[in-house]
Amino acid sequence: MRIALSRNYGELSPFDFECLVRDLFQAWWGKKLEVFTPGRDGGVDIRLLRSERKDVWIQCKHSPYKAYADIKSSLKNEARKIGQATDIEYWLVTSASLTAQNKAEICHLFKEGILTEDRIKWRGDIDDLLATFPTIERNNYKLYMTSVPVMQRIFQSETFFRNQSFLQAVQKRMKLFVQTPAFEQARGVLDNTGTCIISGEPGVGKTTLADMLVLDHIDQGYELFIISEDVSEAERLYRPEAKQVFYYDDFLGQTSLHEKLNKNEDSRLLSFMQRLESTSNHRFILTTREYILREASQVYERLNRREMALHKYVLDLGSYNQFHKAHILYNHLYYSTLPHSAIRSVLEENRYRKIIRHKNYNPRLVELLVSLAAQEEPGIGSEQFASFMLKSLNNPSELWRHAFEEQISADARDLLLVLASFPAGVRLGELNKAFTSYRQFNRYPSLDNFRFKKTIDHLDGVFIKTQSVTYGADIFVRLANASFLDFIERYIEENPAIMIPVLRAAVYFEQLETLYKWVSLALKFQNGVALRASIDVEEFLDQLAGKIAAYFMADRLLGADDFSMTNLPANDKTLINRRLNLFLTLTCKHGARVADDQAIATVSAAIEAWRDRKRLTIQSRWKVEALRTVSLIEESDHLGVMHSAIREELRDIFESRLDEPDDFTALEEYWELVSPNRTQELAELFKSFVPGYVDHVLDGDPDSLESSLEGLEGMAHDLDVDISNDVADLDYAIQQHKEAEKSSYDGGGFRSAGSSSWYTDSQLDRQVDNLFGTLDS
């Protein structure tokens, strides 16, 4: 009795199915097979030429969900095409389920001798062949990763319950994935170094590649941890005995570096990567835009080191040949809800060739164009679709503008503008609150929950992405991709007046941070001509500072961070400093005018919050914000009577808490701002600190030893202090720990990269035509 079927052939496209059949029969027969366009070679999909005997024709019928009656009807047409031919050996392979009776009936459709029952292979026979040649299934990534055993391993794992919405979204996107050499090459970087930084230009497929690598490692038994803040999260979660994969998407920010890395994070990042080089059961996958990585390597010296290059994999359009580009377009068309007339418009006159050869071809742009057309917009979702694609490729910068201005309602545009003021995303309830406030301030009719959710549904998939928050019914909403955020920022530069209602209605501090960024960009755009012609900049900055002061005063009354988004920790001390620094930037640097009592109340609220939270650990990233505070107040006497009070509080913060090497780095920078020439005093303090700190870390987590030693040595180098004797025990403990990890490795390796067949340049046009021919069959 045959075992129950476990492979999901329905996830394959007709082309995927043909390739699978070709690979299986090549392995079975030990002969090379050729693929032909359906309908252009008498219905033949795959052919083997044998000079000494008959031609062998293999007809592929990818019909995993069709009823037998429909399959039989289509095969009658195939029988008529073949007619009376006697010089062929005909095979039929289908992804459908067939009975013995079905096979007999199918044979009778053809001239006697053309097709025999042993030459009809159904999905059960394909399963048997895959069991005989398991490497073929493993190399067919889409089939393998959607099989029932793999999905069960993923969805029944602890990883799934912690990252449910992420993994469900990746599983849905898998059908669009095209396995190019980039997958094996990036996996090779991971296997060789433990870390892979996937960099590339926007929209080229970095996140998709990273997602597939993550899924591949979960299948191997790795536990997934998604990093959202900084590498210290990975350090805290690291367990030497476990198989773990850490995933850090856009680790340098989405649109610019903009102080993304926290204090000494470049050092911790490199240290964590170096740790993974000596372990076989940990992997670290990161993504970033290539130009942001180049910018970061100039700002952060450690990111410019040669060893960083060993962890890097650059994905660009040059990584794709014409066939890969064609396959990406094909998948988006095949798995879309586009009407057949739209797909036909791409096939007519081989327009797909113009699309994939276009200088502005980009996978994300293809996805966006198909998504917009699938919304059934007039003129682009039918016969005009190919023309719409080519026109958009000629001027991609206008695509978002057209979609934003012409294809969505005014309510949807306002909602997107409010959402853009939360560049990192926001929970649905908080977005509703901010959007309601926006409509009230603009005296628009209120939008009931039904209309609000309908607007969200209309935007979802093209302009925004929604996902469930783990272990809860709440929904997290963010812009669909960074390219739309780029557009919004350019749109605001050109139309700065739209910032005014956002400011007046702002509910959360994060919105005020974004507004300051927007107005700063608009001041740089054409020297601020458009901005100053549209709004009173000074009044705008005054209102911005006044809003922040009001938030501080409200928090003081309420005793909590009620005006921060609830998806931020309530005890996030960095948020207090961020608020104060933006307030000081506006008042001290830009001269924003606020009432004296507001300024005093704002600074007093910050000091009160600092004093109240001294019992909590002062993290290094908080001190980074505090250093900005010091810099701002040292450059201005705008604070009047509060100036000395805030200086005294800041001095206590930096001088009284010296628990980590990073604290000495912060103290050094603080003294350079307020009382230079204290290097010798700092050196003495540091030297007396080292022995006790070494004893402390030796009693702690052994996996943190290396990063602790690097922090000590870095500070010692800066101060020209010799601590070699003090850290000898720490250095010895690190070597012992490495030896212990090495000896505990069980020798398990990783799957070798499967070989893939890629066509030469001279074959590409024919193969592309064969590919798109399956859309017309």
Disulfide bonds with the S-S distance in Angstrom:
none
